[in-house]
């Protein structure tokens, strides 16, 4: 999750109907804070894409499809990229289930095969999945990813000698909210993790400490503006939201090069930060 980012898939808001009144009208049901401002969201997304390109990544866009809802802009969640191909998720948020096949269809055109998929009774979203290293996957057990989904992931990856560990998630704001494991931790480099420490389980914190990770705590007053959601570009380079100035300064003080973009509309409104907006497909 922290190697040099070479290719990344995004989904512009215009590709999933943020500018179509019929689709945008579903914002309450999908958990957005307010009705989408398409122009602002598009502008902010374009700035993110520019940062990704400047960071050396090839940016590819998920094409429009009628089955996709406003949430599909958060391209991270419906698939997991592995060295063996995509693992298609079965999102716990039902309006997002169709996204997995859209990812498969588009990535297939790029020459990326499907390695496996999660199916009922299992649910899984990649926002709950963190690679601690190349052979260890930490998966959040909560409302979006369940035990059956984790067990399917374990069975799928065991043949590749990948260990899948479970991380209990807190109740937090409840089942209607979007609380992923990656809402609570972001890998910054191979040894450093940005964390929302009070919201991680004791079991998870002790696991991370036992593995020798350096933990940087967010500024807790910036929790609601997604301070813990940070994308690694490789080396010391990161992309974060400009709204979280205190947390960003803590990362800079720790030696990181933090590049920022405004996320009031494209991120904070729909509760999805820089990692959520990106589906990394290739890292060095």
ZISUL-V610755 format. One record per pair of residues at least 24 apart in sequence whose ideal C-beta (glycine too) atoms are under 6 Angstrom apart, sorted by sequence separation. I is the first residue (numbers start at 1). J is the second residue. D is the distance in Angstrom with one decimal. If there is no record, write none. Layout:
BEGIN
I J D
I J D
END
This chain:
BEGIN
79 103 4.1
71 96 5.4
78 103 5.2
124 149 3.7
137 162 5.9
141 166 5.0
222 247 5.2
69 95 4.8
86 112 5.9
122 148 3.9
123 149 4.9
241 267 5.9
72 99 5.2
121 148 4.7
122 149 3.5
135 162 5.5
136 163 5.0
137 164 4.8
138 165 5.1
139 166 5.9
140 167 5.0
141 168 5.3
142 169 3.3
219 246 3.7
13 41 4.5
85 113 4.0
86 114 5.2
87 115 5.6
90 118 4.4
219 247 4.6
13 42 5.6
85 114 5.6
87 116 5.1
88 117 3.8
89 118 5.6
90 119 5.7
138 167 5.2
140 169 4.7
170 199 5.7
218 247 4.6
85 115 3.5
122 152 4.6
67 98 3.9
84 115 4.4
92 123 4.0
118 149 5.1
13 45 6.0
143 175 4.6
196 228 4.7
12 45 5.6
82 115 5.9
90 123 5.3
168 201 4.6
90 124 5.9
91 125 5.0
118 152 5.1
194 228 5.8
216 250 5.8
89 124 4.8
239 274 4.8
89 125 5.5
194 230 5.6
65 102 5.2
89 126 5.9
167 204 4.6
216 254 5.7
30 70 5.6
116 156 4.4
30 71 5.8
140 181 3.1
226 267 5.9
186 228 5.9
225 268 5.5
231 274 4.1
8 52 5.8
62 106 5.6
186 230 4.3
188 232 5.8
229 273 2.7
231 275 4.9
229 274 6.0
80 126 4.8
229 275 5.4
226 273 4.0
231 278 6.0
77 125 4.4
8 57 4.9
12 61 6.0
15 64 4.5
77 126 5.1
80 129 5.8
76 126 5.4
77 127 4.9
7 58 4.6
8 59 5.9
9 60 5.2
10 61 5.9
11 62 4.1
92 143 6.0
130 181 5.9
5 57 4.5
16 68 4.5
92 144 3.8
128 180 5.0
9 62 5.9
127 180 3.3
128 181 4.6
127 182 4.9
16 72 4.4
16 73 5.7
13 73 5.2
11 72 5.4
11 73 5.1
11 75 4.4
10 75 5.6
9 75 5.5
178 271 4.6
182 275 5.8
1 131 4.8
55 233 4.3
2 187 5.1
1 187 4.4
2 189 5.0
2 190 5.8
51 239 5.5
74 272 4.0
76 275 5.8
76 276 5.0
81 281 5.3
74 276 4.2
76 278 6.0
76 279 5.3
75 279 4.3
51 259 5.3
48 261 5.1
47 261 4.3
44 262 5.3
44 265 5.7
45 266 5.1
44 266 4.3
41 265 4.4
40 265 4.1
41 266 4.4
5 233 5.0
37 265 5.1
5 234 5.8
2 232 4.3
4 234 3.2
3 234 5.6
33 269 5.0
32 269 5.4
32 270 5.1
10 278 5.9
8 278 5.1
9 279 4.2
8 280 5.1
9 281 5.7
7 281 4.5
5 280 5.8
7 282 4.0
6 282 4.5
5 283 5.7
6 284 5.8
3 283 3.6
4 284 4.0
3 284 5.0
END
